């Protein structure tokens, strides 16, 4: 790099000086050289490419067909324009998603494919949602390790090389049985016991390392359990809080795989997506750290059932505890301390448990009404 800088200075001097012979100066072609953390020397550094505040970011969302990707794409397209947000996945999208905005095939394990997407579409923000969740990951550790860790390394390298602003979500699963549980602060002993949790701690630390080592603009939120009405559960330990609504509407009965007194932090999806946008837009000087807890409410299956029975008194809930999921839940926080997010960049949730239940039921009522009309 010092040699390149020296040659560049000499070239500028030659080009700027008037030739004594009156001839036209030579045009020297200069080739731009890009670097990757896979190739650089130990004294190299990266700096995120800044774009004008009047320009919209160009966003790529990986793992876009999961619980959060479609909703985030909808939110970002409203803010930045339909064509500035690209949804991607390895699965074929449903028709409504395909026609709602740009969608492309993207395999996070294919480094070359990812790099081409970022370059060809001039991506400036990358939201990395591709991951195997807790219960699914325990059933296939090798695949979880490949997707959650190897895939992350590809994302980090490409984000650093091209100066992207990178968002990688973390989770309540990043903590373990030796972590303080009520409340759980941003900084404490973690030591998770699942491959999902281990991979998320790895993501937090690698992201922060790339930030300090290469100047990568890495941002991360530890999500609580996320509840949404328009996506089916995807294999997470907190999925009971989504499945109960589907079963209550369909049959009036629900069998829960966690104990009735299992308390976990939860959040409605609209709060989650808004928090993601807010932390991505937060000025760098407001961020005292790169990984934040965010929270909205904490409840147990029993408390959720009682709130739901206020609207559906006939609902019957039984318990058949899954020892694997219960052990996972017992190692996770009961309540998040998200005071740093609230103080640093003004995080504030909108939905508590009563609002959550009412909103979910309203969604299903509207869905039933549309089905009857059709």
N, C-alpha and C positions, 0 to 999 in steps of 0.2 A: 504493500500500500504506500509506503514512503516513496518508493521509486515512481509509482504512478503519479503521485502528487507532484514530484519534481519535474517529471516529463510534462505534466499539464501546465505548470508554471512557465517552463521554457517555451512551450507551444504558444501560450498566450502572449509572451513577450515578442516572439517572432512575428505573430500575426498582427500585433498592434503597432509594430515599428514600420515606418515608411521605407520601402526598398530604394536604395540609392540609384539603381538603374532605371527607375520609373516603371518597372514591370509590375504586373498584378501579383499580389502575394499568393503563395500556394495555399490551396484549401486542404487542410489536413482532416481526414476522417477519424473521428474518435468513437470507439466502440464502448458502449456502456456495459459494465461488468456487474452481474448480480451475484450475491453470495447466499449461502445457506449455512445454518449452524452445523450441518453435516460436513461442511468443507472449510470453515474459517479457522484461522489461527487463534491462539489463546488470547491475543491482545486486541482482537476485533471487537467492535461494538455496533449495535443497531439503534436507530432512532425511528420512532413511528412517523410515518408520512402524515402530515397534517393537511386537512382540506379546508377550504374556506367555509366559514360559518354560513354563508349563503348557499353553499352546495349541500345537497343531500348525500348521506353516505350510500354506498352500494353494498347491500347486505347479502351474505350467503348464510343459510341456515342448514346445517347438517342434521341428519336424523329427523327430517322435517315432518314425517308422517306419524310421529309419536304423539303423546298426550299434549305437548306444549307447542310443537312447531307450527302447526296450522294456525292456532290462535295467535301466536306471536307474529306470524307473517301477516295476518289480517290487520293487527294493530299497527305494525310498522308500515304497511302499504297505505293505510289511512294517513299516516304522518309524512312519509317520504315519497309516496307515489307508487303505483302498482308495479312498474317495471324496475324499480330500484331494490326490490326484495326478491331474491331467488330462493325458492324452497327446493331441497334436494333430499334424496333417499335412495336406497337400493331396491325399494319395492315400487310396484306400479301404483300410482295415485288413483283414488276414486275420481270420477268424472267431475264432480263439483270442485275438487281441489285443483285438478289439472286446468280447468277453465277459469279459475279465480286469479291466476297470475303466473309468472314464470316458474316452471318446474323442470329440473334436470336430474339425470342419474348421477349419483356421486357415491363412490365407495371410499370411505376414509382409510381403508387399508391399502388403497392404490395411490401411492404418493404422486406419481406422474399425472394421474387423472385429476387429483385435487389441485395440483399446481397449474394445470392447464385451465381449469375452471376459474381460479383466482385471477390469472393473467388475462384470459380472454374476455372476462366480464368486468375487469377493473375493480375487483372487490376491495372495499376499505374496512368493512366490519364483517367479522365472522362469528356466528353464534353456533357453538358446538354442542348439539343435543344428542348426538349418537352415543348410546350406551346401553348395556344390559343392566336391568334393575336388580334389586337385592335377591328376591326369591328365585328368579330366572337365572341369575348369575351363579347362585349356589348349586343349581342343577347342572350347570355346564361351565365349570371354572375355566377350562382352557379357552373356550370361546369368549368368555367375559374378559379374560386377561388380554386376548388378542384385540378385541374391540375397544375396551376401556383404557388400555395402556398403550399398545402399539399404535392404535388409531390416534390417540392423543399426541403421541410423539410426532406423527406426521403433521397434525394440525399445528402444533407449536413451531415446528421448523418452518412451515410455509408462512405462518403468521409473522414470524420474526423476519424472514427473508423479504417479505413484501410490505412490511411496516403496517400490518393490520391492527385494528382494535379488536381484541379477542375476548369473547365471553364464554366461560365454561362453567356450567352450574355444578355446585356441590350439593350436599344433602345432610340431613340428620344422621344418615348412615355413616358419615365420616367420623363419628364418635363411637366409643366402645364402653364396656362395662366399668372401666376404671375412670371414665370421664365424669365430672360433676353433672348431675342430671336435672336439677331443678333449682335455679336455672343453669343452663349451659352457656358459658361466655364464649366470645370469639376465639380467645387464646387460652388453651388449656391442654392437658394430656388427652390424646385422642385414642389411639390403639384400637381401631375397629376389628371385628371378628368375621367380617364377610369380605369376599373378593370385591364386591361392589364398593364397600366402604374403604377398603385398602386402596382401590384404584382412584377413589375420589380424593383421599389424602395425598396420594401421589400427584394427582392433577393440581391440587392447591399448591403444593410445594414446588413442582416443576414450573408452574405458571409464575410464581413469585421469583423463582430463580431466573427464569428468562427475562422477567421485568428488570431485576437488578443487574443481570449479567449482560443482556443485549438491548435493554431499553424497550422491551415489548410492552405494549399497553394492554396488560392482562387484567381482567376484571372477573370476579367470581362471587356468586351468592350461594349460601347454603340454604337450599329450599327445605321447608318442612314438607309434610305430606300434602300433595296437591289434589284438590277435589274439583272435578269438572263434570258437566252433564253430557256433553256431546262427544266424549271419547270413552271407549271401554277400558276397564282396568288393564294394566300392562305387565303385571307380575311383580308389583311392589308389595311390601309388607303393610303399607297404609291403605291398600286398595279396598279393604272392607268398607271404608267410609264413602266410597263411590258405589260399590256393588250393592250396598244396602238400599240405595234409592232405586236402582234398576229392579231388584227383587221385590221391593215393597210395591212398586207400581204394577209389576207383572203378576205377582201371586199373593201379595200380602204377607209373605213369610220370608225370613232371612236367617241363614245359619252363619254365625260369625266364627272365624278361625282364630280369634284372639280372646283372651279373658275379658270379662266385662269391665274390669277396673284398670285396663291397660291405657295409660295416659300418654298421648303423643302430640307434638305440635302439628297444627294443620293450617291450611290456607286455601281460600277459594282462588280459582285459576285467574280471575280478572286481576286480583291483587298481585299475584305472582308475575303475570305478564307486564303489568305496569311497573313493578319494582325492577324488572329486568331492563325495561326501556330507560327508567330513571337513572339507574346506575351506569348504563352505557352513555347517557348524555351528561352525567355529572362532570363538572370541570375537574381536571386532574388535581388541582391544588386543594380540592375539598376532600380528597380520599386519603385518610390517614393509614389505610391498609388496603390490601388487594383482595381479601376474602372476608365477606361479611355474613353474619347470621341475619336472617329476616324472619319475622314471625307475625302471626295474626291472632291465633287462638290455640288453646290446648284443650282436648276433651278425651273422654273414654268412650268405648262402644256403648256403654250403658247410658251415658249422658246424651249421646247422639240419638239413641233409641227413644229416650224420653222426650226429646225435642221433636222428633219426627212423629211420635204418637200424639202430640198435641194436634196435629193435622190429620193423622191417620190412626185413630184409636184402636182399630182392628188389627194393626200390624203385630205379628208374632215373631219374636226373635229368640233363637236358641243358640247354644254355644257348643262347638266341637273344636276344641283347641288344637291347632297344628303346632306340634312342639318345635319345629324348625322356625316357623314364623314368629312364634311366641318368644323363643330365645333371642331372635334378632331384635324384636321390639323391646325386650327387657334390657338390651344393651344400648338402646338409643336414648337421647334426651327426652325428658318429660315436658320441658319448656325451654324455649330459646331466649337468651338475653340478646336483644337486637338494638340495644341503646346506641351503639356506635353508628349503625346505619341511620337511625333516627336523628342523631346529632350531627353527623358528617354531611349527609346529602338529603336530609329531610324526609326519610321514609316514614310513611304512615298508612296503615291498612284501613280498608273501608268495611270489610265484612267480619262480623262476629258470628257465633253459632246460630242465633235466631235468623239473621239475615241470610246466612248460608243455606239453611234448610228451606226457607221461603223461596229463595231464588232457584234452587234446584227443583222444587215442586212446580214452580211457575213454568220452568223450561219444559218439564215433562207434560204439563197440562196443555201448553201450546203445541207441543209435538203431537199429542193425541188429537187435538182439535184439527190440526192440518191433515192428519191421517184420515179422519172422518170426512173431511171435505173432499179429499182426493178419492 
